[in-house]
Amino acid sequence: MARIGYARVSSAGQDYQGQIDRLALDGCAPIRAEKVTGSVREGRGELGAVLDFIREGDELVVVRLDRLARSTRDTLNIVAELEAKGASLRVLEPEISTGGDLGRIVITTLGMIAELERSFLRERQRAGIVAAKARGAYKGRGKTIDPAAIQQLVAEGFGPSAIAKQLGISRMTVYRETTAAVTASGP
């Protein structure tokens, strides 16, 4: 029976070393880790590898349930995949295992709480942005291109694809800037 550890953080600025240390202390080997959002399953290659690799009698171990998934549906789908392979899930904080009926109920409840926490986080973020905009402190992302450079290349006869390639931007940005310039200059 293998105890396979899985660690995850949401962004590049976060560190999962504490999770890895905790999983190692609990006897997990191998330990897979990734920096990717937990709100969706797509793009989570390490988790996919674990689910492909895990065998009957193995145990997937995470430090906290929100490190595995941020939605109840994803949590339950992962647990169902594990059970279909004869494997189980163990959460270290708080200590829970899907090896028994009570564990499945607690995992479902904690999955719902993680999903609710995520929705609260999004609401607080939106409210903070609205408040910052009202104060004039939130301006959004600044422009990373020079509209004058685009207009200069248009005047020289370059097409949108050539401009995008030369400036290292997308064609959509070229179209957006040329449309904005036409709109600003009026009919």
DADAPE-V198992 format. One record per pair of residues at least 4 apart in sequence whose C-alpha atoms are under 6 Angstrom apart, sorted by the first residue. I is the first residue (numbers start at 1). J is the second residue. D is the distance in Angstrom with one decimal. If there is no record, write none. Layout:
# DADAPE-V198992
<<I	J	D> <I	J	D>>
This chain:
# DADAPE-V198992
<<1	57	5.3> <1	58	4.9> <2	58	4.8> <3	28	4.8> <3	58	6.0> <3	59	4.9> <4	28	5.3> <4	29	5.4> <4	30	5.3> <4	31	5.8> <4	60	4.9> <4	61	5.9> <5	23	5.8> <5	28	5.3> <5	31	4.2> <5	60	6.0> <5	61	4.7> <6	31	5.6> <6	32	4.9> <6	33	5.7> <6	62	5.4> <7	19	5.9> <7	33	4.5> <8	33	5.6> <8	34	5.1> <8	35	5.8> <8	67	5.4> <9	35	4.9> <10	35	5.4> <10	36	4.7> <10	37	4.4> <11	35	5.6> <23	28	5.5> <24	28	5.1> <38	69	5.1> <38	70	5.4> <39	70	5.0> <49	53	6.0> <50	54	5.8> <56	85	5.5> <56	86	4.3> <56	87	5.1> <57	86	5.9> <57	87	5.1> <58	87	4.9> <59	87	5.6> <59	88	4.9> <59	89	5.6> <60	89	4.8> <61	89	5.9> <61	90	4.8> <61	91	5.9> <62	91	5.1> <63	91	5.7> <63	92	4.8> <63	93	5.7> <64	91	5.7> <64	93	5.3> <66	70	5.5> <66	114	5.9> <69	74	6.0> <69	75	5.5> <70	114	5.6> <70	115	5.2> <71	115	4.6> <72	111	4.5> <72	112	5.1> <82	87	4.8> <82	88	5.7> <83	87	5.3> <88	98	5.6> <88	99	5.9> <89	97	5.6> <89	98	5.4> <90	96	5.7> <90	97	4.3> <91	95	5.5> <91	96	5.1> <96	103	5.7> <97	103	5.1> <98	103	4.6> <98	104	5.0> <107	111	6.0> <132	137	5.0> <132	138	5.0> <133	137	5.8> <133	138	4.7> <153	158	5.6> <154	158	5.3> <160	171	5.8> <161	171	5.9> <164	168	5.6> <164	169	4.8> <164	170	5.3> <164	171	5.3> <172	176	6.0> <175	179	6.0> <180	184	6.0>>
